[in-house]
Amino acid sequence: MVKVDGMAGTPTTAEHLRAALDGPWRAIREQARTEFADKQFAGDPNLDLPEARARVLEQMRTIAALGYPERGFRVENGGTGDPGGAVTGLEMLAYADLSLWVKSGVQWGLFGGAVENLGTERHRGYLKELINLDLLGCFAMTESGHGSDVADLETTATYDPATEEFVINTPTPSARKDYIGGAAEHARVAAVFAQLNTLGEGKGVHCFLVPLRDDEGNDLPGITTSDDGRKGGLPGVDNGRITFDQVRIPRENLLNRYADVAPDGTYSSEIENPSRRFFTTLGTLVRGRVSVGGAASAGARVALSIAVRYALARRQFADPDTGTETLLLDYRSHQRRLLPLVAKSFALAFAQNDLVVRMDAIQTGRETDPHAQRSLEKRAAGLKVAQTRHASRAIAEAREACGGAGYLTENRIVTLKGDTDVFTTFEGDNVVLTQLVAKEILSGYAEEVRDLDALGWVRFAATSAADVVRKRSGVRQLIQTLRDRGDETVDEADLGKRSVQLQLFADREDYLLRTAAHRLRARAEETTPFEAFNNAQDHILAAGAAHIDRLVLEAFVDGIADIDDPDARELAETVCDLYVYSTLEENLSWYLMHKFLSVERAKAVRRGVNELVERLRPDALTLVEAMGVPESMLRAEMLTDASVYKRA
Amino acid sequence: MVKVDGMAGTPTTAEHLRAALDGPWRAIREQARTEFADKQFAGDPNLDLPEARARVLEQMRTIAALGYPERGFRVENGGTGDPGGAVTGLEMLAYADLSLWVKSGVQWGLFGGAVENLGTERHRGYLKELINLDLLGCFAMTESGHGSDVADLETTATYDPATEEFVINTPTPSARKDYIGGAAEHARVAAVFAQLNTLGEGKGVHCFLVPLRDDEGNDLPGITTSDDGRKGGLPGVDNGRITFDQVRIPRENLLNRYADVAPDGTYSSEIENPSRRFFTTLGTLVRGRVSVGGAASAGARVALSIAVRYALARRQFADPDTGTETLLLDYRSHQRRLLPLVAKSFALAFAQNDLVVRMDAIQTGRETDPHAQRSLEKRAAGLKVAQTRHASRAIAEAREACGGAGYLTENRIVTLKGDTDVFTTFEGDNVVLTQLVAKEILSGYAEEVRDLDALGWVRFAATSAADVVRKRSGVRQLIQTLRDRGDETVDEADLGKRSVQLQLFADREDYLLRTAAHRLRARAEETTPFEAFNNAQDHILAAGAAHIDRLVLEAFVDGIADIDDPDARELAETVCDLYVYSTLEENLSWYLMHKFLSVERAKAVRRGVNELVERLRPDALTLVEAMGVPESMLRAEMLTDASVYKRA
C-alpha cells in the first residue's frame, strides 16, 4: 500500500483520491484546511455592508499574519517565492468565504502582482507594506465603458516635462474606473491603467501608482471615489468607482518594467512593438485568471459537497413495494443531475493543478521555453472559462437539488451562488476569453500557411479539405457506417477505451478548428474582416470550447496516472469515464452531424451516462470526501440538524 | 388598419404585438402598467429584512385598496369573480417587485384560495377579512421532511369527540412546517395541511384553519413559530417555521368542502376514493401553479428587456475597418445569447394567456367538461416548469450579457435572479412536476390498453412497435435518407413550414412517450415497479419536456393567428421560427439519433438560428417594447445614465 503523505494509519480510498486531487501543494492545502476551518474565517451573511467589509479586512490581517500572501512574492521583495503555493493557499479561502478570497486576491494578487511584475527596483518599497497590509491598494483597470477591451481604455496619463509629473485624467463619463475592489472604501493607492501620452504622442496603456486617499480615508484632491453599492454577492468587497480630475503624480509612479519616460519626456521600451508590449504587460498578470478559475472550482466543490450529502440523508416518496422512503440520491434523475458535475469537478481539479504547476515553473524561472508564457495564458483563459461556467452550473443545480432548504442562506448554497455569479465576468468575460483561446489556436493553425500566396492558399485549402474528408471517410468511419446500416452488434466497449475517448475529443477540436479557418478564409474574400469573423463567431467559440474540453480531459488522464492505490485509481477511472461520457452527451448533436459517432454509438453514450452514475452511486460519499472540503467548512445548517428532514 | 383597443393614433408594430401578447386581460395589464409604475411599488434592495417585510405589507394594503385581490374571489364571497383577471393583474406586480408578488400570492392566492375553495358557507366570514387584509394568513403545507410528497405529510389532526375539537400536532422534527410565507412574522392564522384521524382511523391529508398569533403578534399556546431568516432573494417575504404542540381547534375549522367530521367523529365525504379526494383537494389549488409560471415569465421579460436595451447602447471593440466600436447586439454571439430567449418569452406569454383562459373558464363554471380540470392541472404543471426554467436561464444570461454592470444591484438583474431562483422549487419541484406531466400523458396512453391481458399486451406492443418503425422508415424518412447519401440539394425550406415544425414537435413527444411506455412495460417483468420506473426516469422526463414544448408551440401558433396587423404578424412569425429552430437545436441530438432529422437538415437548423437572429436584429427594440414591460418599470440605473458606457 502506497503511503499518503501526512496521513496516520492506512489511508482510505477517499484519502488516496484526495491526495491526488490536492496536487503538488498538498501540504499547504492541509494546513489551510486546519487554519481556515476556524470560525473567524467563515462568511457571516447577516452582517450589513459596512460590517461585512470591515470584517473581511480584519480577516485579511490574520491571513497575512499566517504567512499566506508572502508566498506570492519573490524573495528579494520580502516574499518566499512560491507562486504556486500562494495561489493554492489563497484558493482554500474559497471554502471559507468568497468575499475574503476576492479581496485578498485584489490586494495581494492584482495590486501586489502589478507592483511586483510591472514595477522595478524603485517600487520595491511598496511591496513589504502591501504584503503586511500597511498599504491597501486596488487595481484600477476596468472602466464603465471598457472592460474586455483594455487596449481602448480612455483614462489618460499625460507627461508634463516641466514638473516631471504625469497628469491622470478621466476625460469622459465612460472613462470612469468602475467595479474596482477596494475603491469604495479601503484602498489608499491604486494601480491605474491609462493611456500614456508624452511629447504629444500616445504610447498605449501603461500602469501608474496613484494615491487615492489620505490617512483618514478622504479622497485626495482631484480624486472622486464612489461606491458601487450592493451587488449580487460578495458583500465583503468594497467595489467602487474612481474619477480623476487632472491628478498629478511623480514620474517615478509609472510602473516602468517594460517602458519608461525620461525626465525630458523621452519614451523608451525594450519591447519595440507596441502591441507586443501591451500583451507582455497583461501577460504578467496571468495569475489573476489562474486564481479565479481555481476559486470558482473550489466554490463548486463546496456546493456539490453540500448537495450530495443532503441527497444521502433526505428521503422523498415511499417505494410502493417496501414502504421505505427513497433517498434523493437513489433517483436516477438526481444521480444524473449531481454526479456528472462531481466528475467534472474532479477533471477540473486536476486541470487546475496542472495549470498552477505550469504557472509556477514560469514565474520561478524554472521554465524558460519562450513559448511557454503564451501557452500558459491561453490555458489560463480556457480554464478560467471552464471553471467559472462549471461553478455557475454546479451551484445552480446544487441549489435546486436541495429544494426549499437550498434557498435558505443558512444552508450556504445561495451565498455561493451569488458570490460566484460574477466570476464568469471578471478577469475577462467568458465569451471574450473563449474567443481569445480560439484565436490563439487558429493563429497557430494559420502559422503553417502564413506566407502562402493566393495559389498557395488554394493548394492548402485543397489539401486540408481532403484531410477533413479523410476523417469522414476513413476506415473507422467506414466501419461505423457499415454497422449503422445493418444489425451487427455494435462494439460499445470501444468507447470505453481512453485512447478512443481522447481521439474523439481531439477530433472535435481539430475539425472545428479547420472548418472555422476555412470558413473565415472563404468569407474574407466576399466581405469585411469583421463580418467574416462575426458570421463565424459561433463556430469559432465552439472550436475554443472543444480545445478547453480536450485540455481538461488530458489533465484528468495525467492526474490518474499518478495515483498508486489500485482502488482509488479504479474509482478515478470510472469518474473519468463519466466526465467523458457526459461531455460527449452534451456535444452529441455535433458528433452525430459530423459523423464522428454513429447513431448506435451515440445511444451507447447516453446509456453509458446512466450506467456510470449507477455504478458510482455507492461511492458518492467517497467522492465527496475526496473533493476535499472538510465537513467542518461546509457550514450548512441542514447537514448538522439532519433530524428535521429525516423521518424518525 | 386594425384598431388596437385603447391606443391613441395609429399603433406601431410594437404596440400591435404587445396587444397580442397582453391577451384577453389586456385592459387590466394596461391599468397595472400605470398603477404599478408608481415608485411606491418598486423593490428597494437597500432595506434590511424587517424594513423590507414591513414595506411589502404596506404595499399590499395599497394593492387591496386598488381592487386587485377581489377579482380572485366569487361574487358571493365579496369578490368580483374574475379569476383570470386576478392572476393577470397580480402577475404585473412582478414587474415592480417579486417579494410583493409572492406575499400577495400567499395571502390572496394560496391562503385565500384554500379558504374559498376548500371551505364552505361557514368559512365565508374569513374571506372578506382576508381580502381587505384585516386577516393575515399563511398556507402551511410544506414540512421540513416532506415537500413534493404532500400525501405523506406528518402533521396530525386528531379529532376529539369529547370536546368536538381537532388536536393539531407536530409528532417529529421533520414534521415541522417550513418555508411558510407569513409564518415568521405577519400571519395570524394558518391553513394547515395535516393527516386527519378520527375514531382511530387515518383519513389522509385535509386542511384546517389554525390560529397562530394573538393581536400583539405573540405565538398562541402550543404554537411555536420561528424565522427562516435570509434567503437567496425575496427579502420582503417573512418565511418561517411552525410547530404545533397538541393545539386544539374547533371542529368547524376543518375546511369541509370535500369531507367533514360529524360531532360524534363520523367521517363523511362525497368522494369515496381517498386518492381521488386528495387529488381533488389539491386540484382546486391549481391557481398557484398558474401564477408562479406567469410571474417567472414576467421576471424574465424584465431581465431580457434590460439586457437587450443595454446591448443596444453599450459598445465594445472597434471594427478595424471603420474604427467604430461595435454594439454588443451586433455580435453574433450576443444575438444568439439573447434573441432566442426573447423568442421563447413570446412563446411562453401566449402559452400563459391560453392557460389562464382555460383556468378562468373552469373556475367561473363556463367550462363543464369533466376532463378539463385534469387537463388544466397537467398544463399548469408543464407551463410552471417551462416558465420557471426559462426565467432562471434568461435572467442568468441577461446578467452575464451585461457584464460587471449586470452584477450591481442598482441595475436590477441580480435581484430578479435571486428572487426567481426558488421558483423552480415552489409550487412543486420542477423534476417532480415534469414527471407528473409525463405520468399523466403515459396514463392517457395506457388507457387505450388498460384491460389487456398478457397476450393483448404482446399484440399491442407489436402493433405499436410497427407504428414506430413506420415513422422511421416512412416515405419522408426514405427521401431524407436518399438525400443524405447523395449530393442532391436539400430542400431546407421544408423546415420553415409551420406544419412541418408542428409535426417535428409532435413526433418527438409521441416517440418518447411510446418508447417510454414500452421500456416500462419491458422492465416491469424483470424488476420491481420502482426500479423499472427509476431506470427509465430520464426517458420519462424527456417525454414530459417534449409534451410541454409542443403545447407551447401550439399556443404560439394560435396566438399569431389572432394578430391582424400584417407587419406585426410577419414579425411574430419570424419570432416563432426562432423559437422553433432554437428548440430544435437544443434537441438536435435526439432528432438525429431517432432519424427525424437528417444531418443536412440538422445543419440547416443550426444555420437557421444564425439567419433568424440576424434577421431579427433590426427589430430588437420593437420586440422588447412588445414584451410590454414599461421603460419606467425597468429601474436599471445603467439605462438612465447611458453616457457612462457610451463613448462620447
Interface residues (C-beta under 8 A of the other chain):
Chain A: P45 N46 D48 T142 S144 G145 H146 G147 S148 D149 D152 E154 T172 P173 S174 R176 D178 Y179 D228 G229 R230 K231 G232 G233 R315 Q316 F317 A318 D319 P320 D321 E325 T326 D330 Y331 R332 S333 H334 R336 R337 S392 A396 R399 E400 G403 G404 A405 G406 Y407 L408 T409 E410 V414 K417 G418 D421 V422 T424 T425 F426 D429 N430 V431 T528 P529 F530 N534 N535 Q537 D538 L541 E585 L588 S589 L592 M593 K595 V599 A602 K603 R606 N610 D641 S643 V644 Y645 K646 R647 A648
Chain B: P45 N46 D48 T142 S144 G145 H146 G147 S148 D149 D152 E154 T172 P173 S174 R176 D178 Y179 D228 G229 R230 K231 G232 G233 R314 R315 Q316 F317 A318 D319 P320 D321 E325 T326 D330 Y331 R332 S333 H334 R336 R337 S392 A396 R399 E400 G403 G404 A405 G406 Y407 L408 T409 E410 V414 K417 G418 D421 V422 T424 T425 F426 D429 N430 V431 T528 P529 F530 N534 N535 Q537 D538 L541 E585 L588 S589 L592 M593 K595 V599 A602 K603 R606 N610 D641 S643 V644 Y645 K646 R647 A648
